[in-house]
Structures are given as structure tokens and as C-alpha cells.
Amino acid sequence: MSDDETLSVYAQKARDYANLTRSDRIDRHLAAFLDALPQGARVLDLGCGPGFAARTMAEAGMRVLATDAVAEMVALAAQHQGVEARQQAFDGPLEAGSFDGIWANFSLLHAPRAAMPGHLRHLRAALKDGGRFHIGMKLGTDAHRDSIGRLYTYYTDEELSGLLTEAGLSVQSRSFGRDVGLDGTEADWICISAHG
């Protein structure tokens, strides 16, 4: 993520975002992602935010690296037992073939469209052959800022699936939904499960 205004919003609203996303139940997409991984798998939570997914992964016995570009989010994620939290951007260094699974849940939607193919290739290189990849994005076209200043890039199902395929990932399943975000507005989304 390279947009300073978006980073600033998340830094200022880290606690609000944590309160919005905190839940005692495991997200169905995260549960399916974990079920597909071997015990003790090495997992990357890309754009981890306050680290709730990373915490669930660690509690399930996974070895978790949680990364985020916002220091305030990394500090929250680091509070969860068993989570290694690191401040770094989407294109930060990752060892090739080092992850059994990569969880990119509503994080890459803040990357500029021109950067997305490179980000996906970078993540595919870090994923083991046969490893699991999850991505959540908002549906639509173009890019714009929401009412609190975050920059979003929107994708259609076809465009996102094509980018994943071009990066060397094989799409397995997809699901759709609509939820209210931090800015208080509803948005349509897509989650895609793929493997290397």
C-alpha cells in the first residue's frame, strides 16, 4: 500500500477498526482456509489490521506472520499470542516458497490497480506449490476514496480471476456478499479461494 492518506486513516482509527472487526465467531472463509492447511502450517496474514484472523490462525496451531503497513495495526496484532507481527508494505520481502497459505482478506483493495499484477506475482512466489491463497476484495470498477479518505480499487469477478490466473494461481471457489464498512456504508464484495 502506497497511499499516504489511506495509511493515515488506519493509523488514526486503529482502535475503531479493531472494535468494528472484533468477533467471537470464526469467519466461514477463514475456517475453510484453515481446514485446507496441514497442522502447523506457515501462514501469512497480509494486511493483518488488528490481527484477529492471525490470532485465530495461531490458536489453530499455525505458524503465523502478520504484516501491515500501519504501525498502530502491527502493535495491536503483536499483542496476540503466537503471532509474529511485522510492519511492511505489500511488496515487502518474503522468502520464496515459504508459506503453506496466504490470507489477503480485504487488504489488497487498497493497492493501486497498476501494482496489483506485481503484488500477486510476489505473493505467488512466496507460496509453496499447492499452497492455499485467499483474497477478499470489493466488487465494482474504477477506484475512488470513501467518505473517510481511504483509497479503494474495485474489481469485477472476471478481472480479479484473470489476474490471479496470470500470477500462477488456480481459482477454486468464490463467494459474494455485502457488508457495512468502517465508513458506515454498504459495499458488495467477493472472496476467492485459490491455490498455487
DRENBATI-710666 format. One record per atom (N, C-alpha, C, O): residue in one letter; x, y, z. Coordinates in steps of 0.05 Angstrom, whole numbers, padded with zeros to 5 digits, always signed. Layout:
BEGIN
aXYZ/...
# end
This chain:
BEGIN
m+00017-00024+00000/m+00000+00000+00000/m+00018+00025+00000/m+00036+00027+00016/s+00013+00043-00018/s+00030+00066-00020/s+00015+00092-00016/s+00028+00114-00018/d-00011+00092-00011/d-00026+00116-00008/d-00025+00127+00020/d-00035+00114+00039/d-00012+00149+00023/d-00007+00161+00050/d-00033+00167+00065/d-00035+00163+00089/e-00053+00177+00050/e-00078+00185+00063/e-00092+00160+00075/e-00103+00161+00097/t-00092+00138+00060/t-00104+00113+00070/t-00090+00103+00095/t-00103+00096+00114/l-00064+00104+00094/l-00048+00095+00117/l-00054+00112+00141/l-00056+00102+00163/s-00057+00138+00137/s-00062+00157+00159/s-00090+00151+00171/s-00093+00153+00196/v-00110+00145+00155/v-00136+00139+00165/v-00135+00114+00183/v-00146+00115+00205/y-00121+00093+00174/y-00119+00069+00191/y-00103+00074+00216/y-00109+00062+00237/a-00083+00091+00215/a-00067+00097+00239/a-00085+00112+00259/a-00084+00105+00283/q-00101+00131+00250/q-00118+00146+00268/q-00141+00130+00279/q-00151+00135+00301/k-00151+00111+00263/k-00175+00096+00270/k-00169+00067+00277/k-00187+00050+00274/a-00145+00061+00285/a-00138+00033+00290/a-00156+00020+00311/a-00165-00002+00307/r-00161+00034+00333/r-00179+00023+00354/r-00207+00020+00344/r-00221+00000+00350/d-00217+00040+00329/d-00244+00038+00318/d-00247+00014+00300/d-00267+00000+00300/y-00227+00010+00283/y-00227-00012+00264/y-00226-00039+00279/y-00240-00058+00272/a-00210-00040+00300/a-00209-00064+00317/a-00236-00070+00329/a-00245-00093+00330/n-00250-00049+00339/n-00276-00053+00351/n-00296-00062+00331/n-00314-00079+00337/l-00295-00052+00306/l-00313-00059+00285/l-00310-00088+00276/l-00329-00102+00270/t-00285-00097+00275/t-00279-00124+00264/t-00277-00146+00285/t-00274-00169+00278/r-00277-00139+00310/r-00275-00159+00331/r-00299-00177+00331/r-00322-00167+00330/s-00295-00203+00333/s-00317-00222+00334/s-00309-00247+00349/s-00285-00255+00348/d-00328-00259+00363/d-00322-00284+00377/d-00325-00309+00359/d-00318-00331+00367/r-00337-00305+00336/r-00341-00328+00318/r-00321-00327+00295/r-00313-00305+00287/i-00313-00350+00286/i-00294-00352+00264/i-00308-00348+00237/i-00328-00361+00232/d-00298-00330+00221/d-00308-00325+00195/d-00308-00351+00179/d-00288-00366+00180/r-00329-00356+00163/r-00331-00381+00148/r-00309-00384+00128/r-00300-00407+00123/h-00300-00362+00116/h-00278-00364+00097/h-00252-00371+00111/h-00236-00386+00100/l-00247-00360+00134/l-00223-00366+00149/l-00224-00395+00158/l-00203-00409+00158/a-00247-00404+00167/a-00249-00432+00176/a-00243-00451+00153/a-00229-00471+00156/a-00253-00446+00129/a-00248-00463+00105/a-00218-00461+00098/a-00206-00482+00090/f-00206-00438+00100/f-00178-00434+00094/f-00161-00451+00113/f-00143-00465+00104/l-00167-00450+00138/l-00152-00465+00158/l-00156-00495+00155/l-00137-00511+00158/d-00180-00503+00148/d-00186-00532+00144/d-00170-00544+00121/d-00164-00568+00121/a-00162-00527+00102/a-00148-00537+00078/a-00118-00538+00083/a-00103-00548+00065/l-00108-00529+00106/l-00080-00528+00112/l-00071-00551+00130/l-00087-00560+00147/p-00046-00560+00128/p-00036-00581+00146/p-00031-00569+00174/p-00027-00545+00177/q-00032-00586+00194/q-00026-00577+00221/q+00002-00564+00222/q+00021-00575+00211/g+00004-00542+00236/g+00030-00529+00239/g+00039-00513+00214/g+00062-00506+00212/a+00020-00508+00195/a+00027-00495+00171/a+00038-00467+00176/a+00031-00454+00196/r+00055-00457+00158/r+00066-00430+00159/r+00047-00413+00142/r+00042-00418+00119/v+00036-00392+00155/v+00015-00376+00142/v+00022-00346+00143/v+00033-00336+00163/l+00016-00332+00122/l+00019-00303+00121/l-00008-00290+00122/l-00026-00297+00106/d-00012-00271+00140/d-00036-00254+00141/d-00027-00227+00130/d-00015-00211+00145/l-00033-00222+00105/l-00024-00197+00091/l-00044-00174+00096/l-00067-00177+00090/g-00033-00152+00107/g-00051-00130+00114/g-00069-00138+00137/g-00093-00136+00135/c-00056-00147+00158/c-00069-00161+00180/c-00088-00143+00197/c-00104-00153+00212/g-00085-00117+00195/g-00101-00099+00213/g-00095-00106+00242/g-00072-00110+00249/p-00116-00106+00259/p-00111-00112+00287/p-00104-00141+00294/p-00099-00147+00317/g-00104-00158+00274/g-00093-00185+00278/g-00113-00206+00288/g-00104-00227+00298/f-00138-00202+00284/f-00158-00222+00294/f-00156-00248+00278/f-00158-00270+00290/a-00153-00246+00252/a-00150-00271+00236/a-00124-00285+00243/a-00123-00309+00245/a-00103-00269+00247/a-00077-00281+00254/a-00079-00295+00281/a-00067-00316+00285/r-00094-00283+00300/r-00097-00296+00326/r-00112-00323+00323/r-00104-00343+00335/t-00133-00323+00306/t-00147-00348+00302/t-00129-00369+00289/t-00131-00393+00297/m-00113-00361+00271/m-00094-00379+00258/m-00074-00391+00279/m-00069-00415+00279/a-00064-00374+00296/a-00045-00383+00316/a-00059-00402+00336/a-00047-00422+00344/e-00083-00396+00343/e-00098-00413+00361/e-00104-00441+00349/e-00108-00460+00363/a-00105-00441+00322/a-00109-00466+00307/a-00083-00482+00303/a-00083-00503+00290/g-00061-00472+00314/g-00035-00486+00313/g-00018-00478+00289/g+00002-00492+00283/m-00025-00457+00275/m-00009-00448+00252/m+00014-00430+00261/m+00012-00417+00283/r+00035-00429+00245/r+00057-00410+00250/r+00052-00386+00233/r+00052-00387+00208/v+00047-00363+00246/v+00035-00340+00233/v+00054-00316+00231/v+00065-00308+00252/l+00057-00306+00207/l+00069-00280+00203/l+00047-00261+00195/l+00033-00266+00175/a+00043-00239+00210/a+00023-00219+00204/a+00036-00194+00196/a+00053-00183+00211/t+00030-00183+00172/t+00043-00159+00163/t+00022-00137+00158/t+00000-00143+00149/d+00030-00112+00163/d+00013-00089+00157/d+00031-00065+00154/d+00053-00064+00166/a+00023-00046+00137/a+00039-00022+00132/a+00035-00001+00154/a+00050+00018+00155/v+00016-00005+00172/v+00009+00015+00193/v+00020+00005+00220/v+00012-00016+00229/a+00037+00021+00232/a+00050+00014+00257/a+00029+00009+00279/a+00033-00010+00295/e+00008+00024+00280/e-00012+00021+00300/e-00027-00006+00298/e-00034-00018+00318/m-00031-00015+00274/m-00043-00041+00269/m-00024-00064+00277/m-00032-00083+00290/v+00001-00061+00270/v+00022-00081+00277/v+00023-00083+00308/v+00026-00106+00318/a+00022-00061+00322/a+00023-00062+00351/a+00000-00077+00363/a+00003-00092+00382/l-00024-00074+00351/l-00047-00089+00360/l-00044-00119+00354/l-00050-00136+00371/a-00035-00125+00330/a-00032-00153+00322/a-00011-00167+00339/a-00014-00191+00345/a+00010-00153+00346/a+00032-00165+00362/a+00023-00173+00390/a+00037-00188+00404/q+00000-00163+00399/q-00010-00170+00426/q-00021-00198+00427/q-00025-00209+00449/h-00026-00210+00404/h-00038-00237+00404/h-00016-00258+00406/h+00004-00257+00392/q-00020-00276+00425/q-00001-00297+00429/q+00003-00315+00405/q-00016-00322+00392/g+00028-00320+00398/g+00034-00338+00376/g+00035-00324+00349/g+00039-00337+00329/v+00032-00297+00349/v+00032-00282+00323/v+00058-00266+00321/v+00064-00250+00339/e+00073-00270+00300/e+00096-00253+00294/e+00085-00231+00276/e+00076-00236+00254/a+00087-00206+00286/a+00076-00183+00272/a+00099-00166+00262/a+00118-00160+00276/r+00097-00157+00236/r+00118-00142+00224/r+00106-00119+00207/r+00086-00123+00193/q+00117-00095+00210/q+00108-00073+00193/q+00122-00074+00166/q+00147-00072+00164/q+00106-00078+00145/q+00117-00078+00118/q+00095-00075+00098/q+00072-00082+00103/a+00102-00064+00075/a+00083-00060+00053/a+00077-00086+00038/a+00090-00107+00044/f+00058-00085+00020/f+00051-00109+00005/f+00074-00121-00011/f+00076-00146-00014/d+00092-00104-00020/d+00115-00114-00035/d+00140-00118-00018/d+00162-00121-00028/g+00137-00119+00009/g+00159-00124+00027/g+00171-00151+00023/g+00158-00169+00011/p+00195-00156+00033/p+00209-00181+00028/p+00195-00205+00040/p+00187-00205+00064/l+00193-00226+00024/l+00182-00252+00033/l+00199-00274+00020/l+00205-00272-00003/e+00206-00293+00036/e+00222-00315+00026/e+00206-00332+00006/e+00183-00339+00011/a+00219-00339-00016/a+00206-00355-00036/a+00197-00382-00026/a+00212-00395-00012/g+00173-00390-00033/g+00163-00417-00026/g+00162-00422+00004/g+00165-00445+00012/s+00157-00402+00020/s+00158-00405+00049/s+00132-00408+00063/s+00131-00414+00087/f+00109-00404+00049/f+00083-00405+00062/f+00065-00427+00051/f+00064-00431+00026/d+00052-00441+00069/d+00032-00460+00061/d+00006-00447+00054/d-00010-00458+00039/g+00002-00423+00065/g-00023-00408+00060/g-00018-00378+00062/g-00002-00369+00078/i-00032-00363+00045/i-00032-00334+00047/i-00060-00324+00048/i-00077-00330+00031/w-00066-00307+00068/w-00092-00296+00074/w-00090-00266+00067/w-00078-00251+00082/a-00102-00258+00045/a-00102-00230+00036/a-00131-00220+00036/a-00143-00216+00015/n-00142-00217+00060/n-00170-00212+00064/n-00176-00182+00065/n-00172-00169+00086/f-00186-00170+00044/f-00193-00142+00043/f-00170-00123+00050/f-00173-00104+00065/s-00147-00130+00040/s-00123-00113+00044/s-00113-00102+00017/s-00108-00079+00014/l-00111-00120-00003/l-00101-00112-00029/l-00119-00093-00044/l-00112-00082-00064/l-00144-00089-00034/l-00162-00070-00046/l-00152-00041-00044/l-00163-00023-00057/h-00132-00037-00027/h-00120-00010-00024/h-00096-00006-00042/h-00085+00016-00043/a-00088-00027-00057/a-00065-00024-00075/a-00075-00012-00102/a-00097-00017-00111/p-00058+00005-00114/p-00065+00016-00140/p-00068-00007-00160/p-00054-00027-00159/r-00087-00004-00180/r-00092-00024-00200/r-00066-00032-00214/r-00062-00056-00220/a-00050-00012-00221/a-00025-00018-00236/a-00006-00036-00221/a+00011-00050-00233/a-00007-00035-00194/a+00011-00051-00177/a+00001-00079-00172/a+00017-00096-00164/m-00025-00084-00177/m-00036-00110-00169/m-00023-00134-00182/m-00017-00154-00169/p-00018-00134-00209/p-00005-00157-00220/p+00022-00164-00207/p+00028-00187-00202/g+00038-00144-00201/g+00064-00148-00188/g+00060-00159-00159/g+00075-00176-00151/h+00041-00148-00145/h+00035-00158-00118/h+00028-00188-00118/h+00037-00203-00102/l+00010-00195-00137/l+00001-00223-00138/l+00024-00242-00146/l+00026-00264-00136/r+00041-00233-00165/r+00064-00250-00172/r+00083-00253-00148/r+00094-00275-00143/h+00087-00231-00133/h+00104-00232-00109/h+00094-00251-00088/h+00109-00267-00077/l+00067-00251-00084/l+00055-00269-00065/l+00056-00298-00075/l+00060-00316-00059/r+00051-00302-00101/r+00052-00329-00112/r+00080-00341-00108/r+00083-00365-00102/a+00101-00324-00111/a+00128-00334-00108/a+00134-00342-00079/a+00150-00360-00073/a+00120-00329-00060/a+00124-00335-00031/a+00107-00359-00023/a+00112-00370-00001/l+00089-00368-00039/l+00071-00390-00033/l+00083-00416-00043/l+00093-00418-00065/k+00082-00437-00026/k+00091-00463-00035/k+00073-00473-00058/k+00050-00466-00059/d+00084-00490-00075/d+00068-00503-00096/d+00045-00519-00082/d+00051-00534-00063/g+00021-00515-00090/g-00002-00528-00078/g-00012-00513-00054/g-00033-00521-00042/g+00001-00491-00045/g-00007-00476-00022/g-00034-00462-00027/g-00042-00458-00050/r-00047-00454-00006/r-00074-00441-00007/r-00071-00411-00007/r-00055-00399+00007/f-00088-00398-00023/f-00089-00369-00025/f-00117-00360-00023/f-00135-00369-00037/h-00122-00340-00005/h-00149-00328-00002/h-00146-00298-00007/h-00128-00285+00003/i-00165-00288-00023/i-00166-00259-00027/i-00195-00249-00024/i-00213-00262-00035/g-00198-00227-00010/g-00224-00214-00008/g-00221-00186-00019/g-00203-00171-00012/m-00240-00177-00037/m-00239-00151-00050/m-00267-00140-00052/m-00287-00155-00050/k-00269-00114-00056/k-00295-00102-00061/k-00301-00103-00091/k-00283-00100-00108/l-00326-00108-00098/l-00334-00111-00125/l-00341-00084-00138/l-00352-00066-00125/g-00334-00081-00163/g-00340-00057-00178/g-00319-00051-00199/g-00305-00069-00207/t-00318-00027-00208/t-00299-00018-00227/t-00286+00008-00218/t-00297+00022-00201/d-00264+00015-00230/d-00250+00040-00224/d-00239+00041-00196/d-00235+00020-00183/a-00233+00065-00186/a-00222+00069-00159/a-00232+00095-00149/a-00235+00114-00164/h-00236+00097-00123/h-00243+00123-00111/h-00239+00121-00080/h-00236+00100-00069/r-00240+00145-00068/r-00238+00147-00039/r-00266+00145-00026/r-00286+00154-00036/d-00266+00132-00002/d-00291+00131+00012/d-00294+00157+00028/d-00277+00175+00026/s-00315+00159+00044/s-00321+00184+00058/s-00301+00191+00080/s-00301+00214+00089/i-00285+00172+00088/i-00265+00178+00109/i-00236+00180+00097/i-00217+00182+00112/g-00234+00178+00071/g-00209+00183+00058/g-00193+00160+00048/g-00171+00163+00037/r-00203+00135+00052/r-00188+00111+00043/r-00191+00107+00013/r-00213+00109+00002/l-00169+00102-00001/l-00170+00097-00030/l-00175+00067-00035/l-00161+00050-00024/y-00195+00061-00051/y-00203+00034-00058/y-00200+00030-00088/y-00206+00047-00104/t-00191+00006-00096/t-00191-00003-00123/t-00211-00026-00125/t-00209-00045-00110/y-00230-00023-00143/y-00251-00043-00146/y-00246-00061-00170/y-00235-00053-00190/y-00255-00086-00167/y-00252-00106-00189/y-00278-00121-00194/y-00294-00125-00176/t-00281-00130-00219/t-00302-00149-00225/t-00291-00177-00219/t-00267-00181-00216/d-00309-00196-00217/d-00301-00224-00214/d-00283-00232-00236/d-00262-00245-00231/e-00290-00226-00261/e-00274-00235-00284/e-00246-00222-00284/e-00226-00236-00289/e-00244-00197-00277/e-00218-00184-00277/e-00200-00195-00255/e-00177-00201-00260/l-00211-00198-00231/l-00195-00209-00209/l-00187-00238-00214/l-00164-00245-00209/s-00205-00254-00224/s-00199-00282-00230/s-00176-00283-00252/s-00158-00300-00250/g-00178-00266-00271/g-00158-00265-00292/g-00130-00258-00281/g-00110-00269-00289/l-00129-00238-00263/l-00104-00230-00251/l-00092-00253-00234/l-00068-00257-00234/l-00109-00267-00220/l-00099-00290-00204/l-00087-00311-00222/l-00066-00322-00216/t-00101-00318-00244/t-00092-00338-00263/t-00065-00329-00275/t-00047-00346-00277/e-00063-00304-00283/e-00039-00294-00295/e-00015-00295-00275/e+00008-00298-00284/a-00021-00293-00250/a+00000-00295-00229/a+00008-00323-00223/a+00027-00327-00207/g-00005-00343-00234/g+00002-00371-00230/g-00015-00384-00208/g-00007-00405-00197/l-00038-00372-00202/l-00056-00384-00181/l-00080-00396-00195/l-00090-00385-00215/s-00090-00418-00184/s-00113-00432-00196/s-00137-00427-00178/s-00138-00435-00155/v-00157-00414-00189/v-00181-00407-00174/v-00198-00432-00169/v-00203-00448-00187/q-00205-00436-00144/q-00221-00460-00136/q-00250-00454-00130/q-00268-00469-00138/s-00255-00432-00116/s-00283-00425-00109/s-00284-00395-00104/s-00264-00381-00099/r-00309-00385-00104/r-00314-00357-00099/r-00340-00354-00084/r-00358-00371-00086/s-00343-00333-00068/s-00368-00326-00055/s-00371-00296-00055/s-00352-00281-00058/f-00396-00288-00052/f-00403-00260-00054/f-00419-00251-00029/f-00432-00268-00016/g-00418-00225-00023/g-00434-00215-00001/g-00435-00185-00001/g-00426-00172-00020/r-00447-00174+00020/r-00450-00145+00023/r-00449-00139+00053/r-00464-00151+00068/d-00432-00120+00060/d-00429-00113+00089/d-00424-00083+00092/d-00418-00069+00073/v-00427-00074+00117/v-00422-00046+00123/v-00393-00043+00133/v-00384-00059+00150/g-00378-00024+00123/g-00350-00020+00130/g-00346+00002+00151/g-00365+00012+00162/l-00321+00009+00155/l-00314+00029+00175/l-00326+00056+00169/l-00330+00072+00188/d-00331+00062+00144/d-00342+00088+00136/d-00373+00088+00139/d-00386+00108+00133/g-00385+00065+00147/g-00413+00064+00152/g-00430+00059+00127/g-00455+00059+00129/t-00418+00053+00105/t-00433+00048+00080/t-00431+00018+00073/t-00411+00005+00079/e-00452+00008+00059/e-00452-00020+00050/e-00436-00022+00024/e-00437-00004+00007/a-00423-00044+00020/a-00409-00049-00005/a-00410-00079-00011/a-00410-00096+00006/d-00411-00085-00037/d-00411-00113-00047/d-00382-00123-00048/d-00363-00108-00054/w-00378-00148-00042/w-00351-00159-00041/w-00351-00187-00054/w-00371-00200-00058/i-00326-00196-00059/i-00321-00223-00069/i-00297-00234-00054/i-00278-00220-00048/c-00299-00260-00047/c-00277-00275-00035/c-00271-00298-00054/c-00289-00312-00063/i-00245-00301-00061/i-00237-00323-00078/i-00216-00340-00064/i-00198-00330-00051/s-00220-00366-00066/s-00201-00385-00056/s-00186-00397-00080/s-00198-00405-00099/a-00160-00398-00078/a-00143-00408-00099/a-00120-00424-00088/a-00116-00424-00064/h-00105-00437-00105/h-00081-00450-00096/h-00058-00447-00117/h-00063-00441-00140/g-00034-00451-00107/g-00010-00447-00123/g-00005-00471-00141/g+00014-00471-00157/
# end
